[in-house]
Amino acid sequence: MDYLLTEEQVMIRDIARQIAQEKIKPVAAKYDAEGIFPWDIVKIMAASDLCGIYIEEKYGGTGGGAMELVLATEELSKACGGISLAFAATALGTFPIILFGTEEQKNKYLPDIAKGKKLAAFGLTEAGAGSDAGAIATTADKKGDHYILNGTKQWITNGGEAEVYTVIASTDRSKGARGAAAFIVEKGTKGFEFGKKEDKMGIRASATRELVFTDCKIPKENLLAKEGMGFIVAMKTFDQSRPGVAAQAVGIAQGALDLTVQYMKERKQFGKSISSFQGLQFMLADMATEIEASRALVYACARMLDSGNTKISKDSAMAKLFASDVAMKVTTDCVQLFGGYGYMRDYPIEKYMRDAKITQIYEGTNQIQRSIIANHLIKESAAK
Amino acid sequence: MNIIVCIKQVPDTTNIRIDPETNTLVRSGVQSIINPFDMYAIEEAVRLKEKFGGLVTIVTMGPPQAEEALREAISLGADEAVLISDRAFAGSDTWATSYTLSRAIQKIGKFDIIICGKQAIDGDTAQVGPGIAAFLDIPQITFVKKIEDIKDSLMRADRMTEEGYDIIESPLPCLITVVKEINEPRLPSLKGKMKAKKIEIKKLEAKDLDADPDSLGLKGSPTKVVKIFTPPPRKGGQILEGEAKEVSGKLVELLKGEICL
């Protein structure tokens, strides 16, 4: 389908595609098996100017937005949903600064991220605060010119590898969600340590770790927005980043389907290619159609964001929900079409199924997405 | 440091077909790429520029569509591009090509280093690089796998040989041809691609060069292609069975008959 991309968007897509196919694909299985963080690929992305495609030119980027981000994420994810995360999760950690940062904060942090010198990460989730983000227990106490952070963030993508962390902590626990604030914390700050590296089912080339704060003293200039706005920062960030997760899902699904079509042409049973069997052809047709529908939804959502539309929560949730459910269904069917070989680690397809699962879980589970969508429907109906 | 890189647009040989009737390449539908060895030449030039400063100018001789190859080279970090194109150049062999490129390089101006890939994957002659150096009367180092140092207008480079490598020193300006061991070419960058889209490609025709018209194109090419054919497939050999003593005499007889020992 022709999505009427601009010339620059086509260039971004082509560069990301070339990196994915020439550089990521050959190492994807090894990095997955050994849990290697893809610093070599990050360097290639940086040299190709991919790291700044969603950052304004005055901060060292190339001035694109959500559409550029989803195009690149999709292409990278076709080759590996884990490796692409080093890039996509940096965007997640950077959005709070783009959306709420002061001029000083933007000038300080964005250029290095745009050049790919530094990665970023976003820290909200805790052991007792996942979907219920208002229940966070990490605290930030103001002492003079500083805040003192205490607590532990869990399952933080790019944890330990990133230099710049945007972290949600409570300045007033009695206020619940309204007592939260967002902070920028740099790696190396005293009292800021990393917990163990998680052993995950999929996206194994991505680093997932705890962020442990013990009397971690950060200057008050590192507060993003205002005290009490932490939850809003998180929600607005997710509105912006969900199309990115959705694009990751589209890429994983498309990558799996591409491999499957190729395999089905080669695999012979009953004297002919299994691609000649109508029952299996119908499966291919359904998968391709569902992937295209997700892509259309993701691109529409990204364009809405880039147009400056702020009433995006429902649409952003729909894109994430739909694309990730499609990715799970498609990759499961792709394993089915590979048959016994599909279940073996010698073949690349089972990894796509493992990688797809997380897209239904993180950045808000798909059940949370459905709640967001339903709440909007009910509110819209009441306003009529 | 000003560097000139000579590149050639070639058919992508990963999906090439030969027409069995005419024994020539089927060019329709075959994608054109920059000669893979020239990609290493471009990369080395860009690295030298990043280290020493200066300009990288890409030169190619070919039909108008060779402009695509020049734009790709710009996206990889080169600064300027020159297309040498004229019907008068058609049918050039390696002699006429080297001559034409050398005249064009004289026209382009001052340079410190000329870099070429060691050979093109279509003709496989490895003659054009050395030919250019000869026509320009400058030193050359072929099959370079590493530039060790450039200091005081002197280049020290490792030339790959079958047994190992030679360390060769040459004054600048000089020409080198490079092998794939020299570097790992980068992928295009977004800023490079944007520049490649906009850049104006300089064009040189026969009349722009101080060249002897009789030395250009088919007329200037001493090579005459008499016949092109696909060698017939090799027939299976003959296997002699039995004790060594028994068959060795037979073998000698056969060899005498076949190749007149």
Interface residues (C-beta under 8 A of the other chain):
Chain A: E7 E8 M11 I12 D14 I15 Q18 I19 E22 K23 I44 A47 S48 D49 L50 I53 T62
Chain B: R186 L187 P188 S189 L190 K191 G192 K193 M194 K197
